[in-house]
Amino acid sequence: MLGKELYCYKKKDEQKHKGMHNLVGVYIRDEKEEQLNSNTVLYPFKLIFPPNKGRTYYLVSKEERDNWVKVIK
């Protein structure tokens, strides 16, 4: 996050971003946890862009998702 812009990287240490979303006017919604396999649970949240297009992001910890939701709201 940089201001109201969300930058996406393929790997954590990369310098060049893969994509960017401007979050002005965007809503965020927590999604239900998803069991990927017996060892992995994913914690998604959804960004809803006007006029009703959504994109879901998956994180590997509940705390990480909760922190993102706080930052974006």
Residue pairs with C-beta under 8 A, 6 or more apart in sequence:
1 7
1 68
1 71
1 72
4 22
4 23
4 24
5 20
5 21
5 22
5 23
6 20
6 21
6 23
6 47
6 72
7 17
7 19
7 20
8 17
8 18
8 19
8 20
8 21
9 16
9 17
9 18
10 18
21 47
21 49
21 55
23 47
23 72
25 49
25 50
26 47
26 48
26 49
26 50
26 72
27 47
27 48
28 45
28 46
28 47
28 48
28 69
28 72
28 73
29 45
29 46
29 48
30 45
30 65
30 69
31 44
31 45
31 46
31 56
32 44
33 41
33 42
33 43
33 44
33 62
34 41
34 42
34 44
34 58
35 41
36 42
40 60
42 58
42 59
42 60
43 58
43 59
43 60
43 61
43 62
43 64
43 65
44 56
44 57
44 58
44 59
44 65
45 56
45 57
45 59
45 65
45 68
45 69
46 54
46 55
46 56
46 57
47 54
47 55
47 56
47 57
47 72
48 54
49 55
57 68
59 65
59 68
